[in-house]
């Protein structure tokens, strides 16, 4: 019942946020498309002050192109398709300019070589040419050398600018890729990156090895958000992120996949190892003190509920996720934080509970 009440409160809070977004966008005359909702949500959250100022500077009835410029600049995932088109166009222009410059440079080099050959030919075939003719040819050659050097310097500068532009495009691609796979609050991998990692565990149809998936709910985080606001909850998440990073090995993985949900992938572990790691992470989280606003001597603590499933006993990434989710559900149903690995008993109980033929 308590979980149901918290869920209802969370849904009500989300509905209030969406209503505020819709009202703000309608007042400013902004088109109600998904990527615009994403941009204005990020602006209203205040997590990126530069983005907030940029959106505030739009004023009433901003053009969609201006909105998209901001979304692309701050690498919001919803604007990735637009960013990709921009990058593609910029790359095409840079390569076209480079191609034109190379062709032009080659043509001028060929003209210079032809003039040089002509001069050498005169020296070899007409040794008694008049001094005035020789001086004229030498003068033309000198002028050609001067022009050639000037053109080469200009081409070198143009090449440098093009290389710098292509480097900037490469940086934009890297930033866009990072934004599309990173959670903006914690800096950890997001659900998109997690889905890819989960699929990779069964790349050839079989489990890659003795890996474990641990699905985690941060107990108490939603209560902090409801009582003290989303900003305090986000500060708590930022405190948890380094704890999670330090708790896993180099080849392991952690991602934020929901408001208060995280996923860990542990490699080369047994069920007992995975449970021990999860318990250590839970103990570390319980040691984190969350400072509350206007309460100098009052802090909150959090804990974790964790469901674990083993890759070798699941048939696919989806099956592995379902098993870990059922284990997590069993932990939370007990009413207190803890760690539980999936078992046949949990699976059997779930089938009885969710069977369409159940009374």
DRENVEXMI-524022 format. One line per 8 residues: number of its first residue (from 1); their letters; for each residue x, y, z of C-alpha. Coordinates in steps of 0.001 Angstrom, whole numbers, plus 524288, in hexadecimal, padded with zeros to 5 digits. Layout:
DRENVEXMI-524022
NUM> A> X Y Z | ...;
***
This chain:
DRENVEXMI-524022
1> XXXXXXXX> 80000 80000 80000 | 80B24 80947 80366 | 811A8 80663 7F64E | 804CC 80914 7EF56 | 80369 81628 7F64E | 81165 819FF 7F2D3 | 80F1D 8160F 7E4B0 | 8029A 81E10 7E40E;
9> XXXXXXXX> 809B0 829BC 7E9ED | 814B2 82853 7E02B | 80B24 827BB 7D4CB | 80430 833CE 7D9E1 | 81129 83AF8 7DAEA | 814B8 83734 7CCEB | 80761 83BBF 7C832 | 80969 848E4 7CF08;
17> XXXXXXXX> 816B1 84A86 7C896 | 8112F 84753 7BB24 | 805EE 850DA 7BD4E | 80F65 85BB4 7C100 | 81798 858CB 7B4FC | 80BB9 858F6 7AC1B | 806DA 865C2 7B1EA | 8142A 86C42 7B0AD;
25> XXXXXXXX> 815E0 867ED 7A2A1 | 80805 86C03 79EF3 | 80A1A 8796E 7A506 | 816A1 87B51 79D20 | 810AB 875FB 790A2 | 819D6 86A4A 78FC1 | 8158E 85EA9 78795 | 81184 8530E 7904F;
33> XXXXXXXX> 81AFC 84925 78A61 | 822B6 83F48 792AB | 8301E 8455B 790BC | 82AF4 852B8 794D3 | 8256A 84CBA 7A14A | 832DC 846FD 7A3F5 | 8398F 85422 7A203 | 8302F 85BA4 7AABF;
41> XXXXXXXX> 8307D 85110 7B52C | 83F59 8522E 7B5B3 | 83E3C 86107 7B637 | 8341F 86104 7C11D | 83BB5 85703 7C911 | 846E0 860D0 7CA33 | 8514D 85638 7C987 | 8587A 85D40 7BE95;
49> XXXXXXXX> 85851 86BCB 7C14B | 85DD5 86F4D 7B3EB | 852EE 867A4 7AD58 | 848D7 86DFA 7B63C | 84DC9 87B8B 7B27C | 84DDA 87818 7A407 | 83FB0 8738F 7A494 | 83B9D 87F76 7AC95;
57> XXXXXXXX> 841B1 8883B 7A234 | 838DD 8824F 797B3 | 82D6A 88AB7 79BE1 | 81FB1 888E2 7969E | 81CC4 88177 78A0B | 82AC9 87D35 78717 | 82D72 876F4 779FB | 82ED6 86845 779D2;
65> XXXXXXXX> 83C25 8699A 77377 | 840FC 871CF 77EF3 | 83BB9 867B9 7888B | 842AD 85D14 780FF | 84F71 864B7 78127 | 84F0F 8649E 79002 | 84B58 85636 790C6 | 8567E 85290 787AA;
73> XXXXXXXX> 86032 85B70 78EA5 | 85D86 85507 79BD0 | 85D47 84745 79603 | 84FAA 84368 79A6F | 84C59 8358B 795D3 | 83F73 839BE 78FB4 | 846CB 842B7 78671 | 85093 83854 7823E;
81> XXXXXXXX> 84A46 83659 774DD | 84B27 844F5 7720C | 8592B 8452E 776E6 | 85C51 839B3 76DFE | 856DC 840DF 76225 | 85E9D 84D13 765BC | 86B1D 84546 7677C | 868E9 83E41 75AA2;
89> XXXXXXXX> 866F4 84B27 75365 | 872D3 85186 759E6 | 87B43 845BE 756B6 | 876DB 845C6 74882 | 87A02 85440 74745 | 88765 85298 74D82 | 88AF8 8471A 744C7 | 885D8 84E28 738BB;
97> XXXXXXXX> 88E1C 85A21 73BEE | 899F1 85166 73E25 | 897A9 84A6C 73144 | 89657 85756 72A00 | 8A2BE 85C86 7304B | 8AA63 8505F 72CBA | 8A5EE 850CE 71E8C | 8A934 85F3D 71D97;
105> XXXXXXXX> 8B688 85D0A 723D7 | 8B9AA 851A0 71AD5 | 8B5DF 859A1 70ECA | 8BEC7 864DD 712F1 | 8C9F2 85B96 715E2 | 8C86C 8557C 7086F | 8C8BC 8630B 70221 | 8D4F4 86676 709E4;
113> XXXXXXXX> 8DB96 859AF 70619 | 8D858 85C3A 6F7C1 | 8DE77 869CF 6F882 | 8EA84 86457 6FF3A | 8EC0B 859C4 6F4DF | 8EABF 863F5 6EA32 | 8F590 86C06 6F04D | 8FE7C 86040 6F1CD;
121> XXXXXXXX> 8FB9E 85C60 6E3C3 | 8FFA5 869DD 6DEEF | 90C6A 868BA 6E64D | 90F37 85B4C 6E0BD | 90B03 85D59 6D28B | 90E77 86B96 6D045 | 91B89 86E3D 6D6E8 | 91DD0 87A61 6CEB9;
129> XXXXXXXX> 910E0 880E6 6D23C | 911D8 88F8A 6D3F4 | 91415 894AB 6E17E | 9075F 89C64 6E0BD | 8FF8C 89008 6DD81 | 90618 888E8 6E8C2 | 90312 89436 6F1F3 | 8F4C6 89434 6EDC0;
137> XXXXXXXX> 8F38D 88593 6F036 | 8FA8F 886C9 6FD4C | 8F182 891E6 70132 | 8E568 889EC 6FDEB | 8EAF1 87E85 70587 | 8EDE9 88745 71136 | 8E00A 88CAB 71106 | 8DAA9 87EDA 7100B;
145> XXXXXXXX> 8E2C8 87A88 71BB4 | 8DDC6 88619 723B0 | 8CFA4 88325 72008 | 8D1A7 874B7 722AF | 8D708 8775E 73045 | 8CBB1 88087 73319 | 8C1B6 87697 72E96 | 8C851 86BD7 73673;
153> XXXXXXXX> 8C7D9 8740F 742CC | 8B97D 87724 74088 | 8B693 868D5 73DFB | 8BDD2 864D1 74A5F | 8B59C 86E7A 75242 | 8A92C 8696F 74BD4 | 8AD4B 85B72 74EB5 | 8AFAF 85EEC 75CF4;
161> XXXXXXXX> 8A251 86544 75E10 | 89BC1 85978 757D8 | 8A2F1 85018 760CD | 89ED0 85843 76C8C | 890BD 85840 767A8 | 890D9 84983 765EE | 896AE 84854 77397 | 88B83 85085 778ED;
169> XXXXXXXX> 881C6 847E7 771E1 | 8884F 83C0D 777FE | 886F8 84239 7856C | 87891 844FE 782E5 | 8766E 836CE 77F07 | 87D42 8324A 78B6B | 87545 83B7F 793DE | 868A6 83750 78D3C;
177> XXXXXXXX> 86BF2 828EF 78F0A | 86F22 82B3B 79D5A | 8629F 832F5 79F8B | 85A69 82844 79966 | 85FDF 81DC0 7A26F | 8620D 8254D 7AF2E | 858C7 82906 7BA04 | 85999 837EA 7BB53;
185> XXXXXXXX> 8580A 837EA 7CA2F | 861C1 82D70 7CE65 | 86AA0 82CB2 7C288 | 868E4 81DED 7C2B5 | 8646F 81611 7B6FC | 855E7 81724 7B40C | 84B7F 80D4A 7B027 | 84F7D 80DD4 7A1BE;
193> XXXXXXXX> 85D70 80A01 7A535 | 8585F 7FFB1 7AEA2 | 84FCE 7F97C 7A424 | 85B97 7F881 79B24 | 863E4 7F288 7A5EE | 8593B 7E8B7 7A956 | 857EB 7E4A3 79B17 | 866AE 7E30E 79A1E;
201> XXXXXXXX> 86651 7D8C0 7A4EA | 85F46 7CFE3 79B2A | 865CD 7D4AA 78EC7 | 8669E 7C726 78887 | 85A2C 7C1FF 78ECF | 86102 7BC82 79AC0 | 86578 7C2F9 7A751 | 8730F 7C8C1 7A5D3;
209> XXXXXXXX> 8775C 7C32E 7B2EB | 87461 7C295 7C177 | 86EAA 7D035 7C286 | 86452 7D56D 7CBCA | 85A0E 7E002 7CA29 | 8563A 7E76A 7D669 | 84A54 7F051 7D5C2 | 849F6 7FA49 7E0B3;
217> XXXXXXXX> 83FB5 80357 7E667 | 844B7 80E6A 7EEFF | 83BA4 80DAF 7FAA7 | 83815 81AE1 80072 | 83B87 822F0 7F47F | 82D7F 8250F 7F02C | 829E2 828FD 7FDFC | 8348C 8335B 7FDE6;
225> XXXXXXXX> 82FB0 83850 7F0C0 | 82197 8391D 7F562 | 824F0 83F74 80279 | 8301F 84877 7FEB5 | 82F79 84A00 7EFF4 | 835DB 84447 7E3DE | 84213 84CB9 7E561 | 84591 8463E 7F269;
233> XXXXXXXX> 8430E 838D3 7EC93 | 84C3B 83C0E 7E156 | 856BD 84061 7EAEB | 8552C 8332D 7F180 | 856AD 82C56 7E46D | 86324 833DC 7E1C9 | 86870 82F1D 7EECE | 86509 82115 7EB7C;
241> XXXXXXXX> 86B27 8212B 7DDE9 | 87975 820EC 7E272 | 87605 8167E 7EC8E | 870C3 80DEE 7E1A9 | 87C7A 81080 7D8C7 | 88639 80CD4 7E35C | 87EA9 8007D 7E6C7 | 88087 7F999 7D9B9;
249> XXXXXXXX> 88C52 7F40C 7D298 | 891A5 7FA20 7C62B | 88A7F 7F0C1 7BD0E | 87DBE 7F159 7C4CB | 872A3 7FA92 7C1B4 | 868F9 80370 7C8A6 | 85DD4 80B77 7C2F1 | 85289 813AF 7C7AC;
257> XXXXXXXX> 84670 80DFA 7C144 | 83B8F 8150F 7C888 | 838C1 81FED 7D22B | 83D94 817C6 7DDBA | 841EF 80B93 7D67B | 84F7B 806F1 7D2AB | 85507 7FAFE 7CBF6 | 86229 7F486 7CE3C;
265> XXXXXXXX> 868CB 7EA40 7C5E3 | 87349 7E284 7CCF6 | 87C4E 7D9F2 7C4C2 | 88311 7CD43 7C8A9 | 87B37 7CB5B 7D51B | 87360 7C0A9 7DBA1 | 86634 7C311 7E1FA | 86CEB 7C3F2 7EF3C;
273> XXXXXXXX> 876CE 7CDD2 7E9F5 | 86C08 7D62B 7E41E | 86450 7D60A 7F0D4 | 8707B 7D9E1 7F897 | 8735A 7E52F 7EF46 | 86531 7E9D2 7F026 | 865C0 7E96D 7FEFD | 87245 7F18C 7FEFC;
281> XXXXXXXX> 86C14 7FB9D 7F602 | 86014 7FC3D 7FEBF | 8689A 7FE59 80ACC | 86FEA 80952 803C9 | 8632D 80FF9 80004 | 85DF6 80F1B 80DD9 | 86A07 81689 8124C | 866F3 8223D 809A3;
289> XXXXXXXX> 860E9 82DB4 810E8 | 85722 83607 8095B | 85684 843EE 80E87 | 848E7 849D0 80E84 | 845ED 85826 80B9A | 8455E 86120 81769 | 84883 855C3 8207B | 856A6 856F5 8249C;
297> XXXXXXXX> 85693 84B8C 82E0C | 84CCE 842BE 82727 | 850AD 83943 81C6F | 849FE 82E4B 81526 | 84F8A 82115 81188 | 84C35 8182D 80651 | 84CF9 80997 803F0 | 84C11 80011 7F8AC;
305> XXXXXXXX> 84334 7F4EB 7F4DC | 84A02 7EC00 7EB27 | 84573 7E0EA 7E26D | 84FDD 7D878 7DC0A | 84F48 7CF37 7D062 | 85A28 7C72E 7CA53 | 85CCD 7C7BC 7BBB9 | 85F9D 7B930 7BA65;
313> XXXXXXXX> 8521C 7B58B 7BF71 | 84AC9 7BEDC 7B669 | 8480B 7BCD2 7A7FD | 8494D 7CAFD 7A3A1 | 84B44 7D8D5 7A847 | 83C99 7DA80 7A9A5 | 83B8F 7CE01 7B191 | 846F1 7D244 7BA3E;
321> XXXXXXXX> 84096 7DF71 7BCB9 | 83387 7D90C 7BFFB | 839F0 7CFDA 7C9C6 | 8412F 7DB07 7D085 | 834B8 7E314 7D0A7 | 82D1E 7D7E8 7D716 | 837BE 7D670 7E15D | 83765 7E50C 7E3F3;
329> XXXXXXXX> 8289E 7E497 7E522 | 829BA 7D9B5 7EF2B | 8334B 7E1D1 7F736 | 82AA0 7EDD5 7F6FF | 81E9F 7E5D5 7FA6C | 82553 7E227 80724 | 8247D 7F045 80B81 | 832DC 7F26B 80E82;
337> XXXXXXXX> 83F3E 7F481 80656 | 84762 7E899 80325 | 84DCE 7E03B 7F8B0 | 847A5 7D469 7F23F | 84BBE 7CBCE 7E6E6 | 841C9 7C630 7DD84 | 83E0F 7B80E 7DFD0 | 8348E 7AE18 7DA74;
345> XXXXXXXX> 82BDA 7B092 7E63B | 82AEA 7BF0E 7E303 | 827D8 7BBD1 7D4DB | 81D7B 7B1F4 7D8CA | 81728 7BB91 7E22D | 816F0 7C5FB 7D788 | 81033 7BCC7 7CE0D | 805AF 7B9BE 7D81A;
353> XXXXXXX> 803EB 7C820 7DB5C | 8031F 7CD01 7CD6B | 7FCD4 7C15C 7C6AC | 7F132 7C5AF 7BE5E | 7EA03 7B97C 7C33B | 7EBE6 7BCC7 7D184 | 7DF7D 7BE7E 7D957;
***
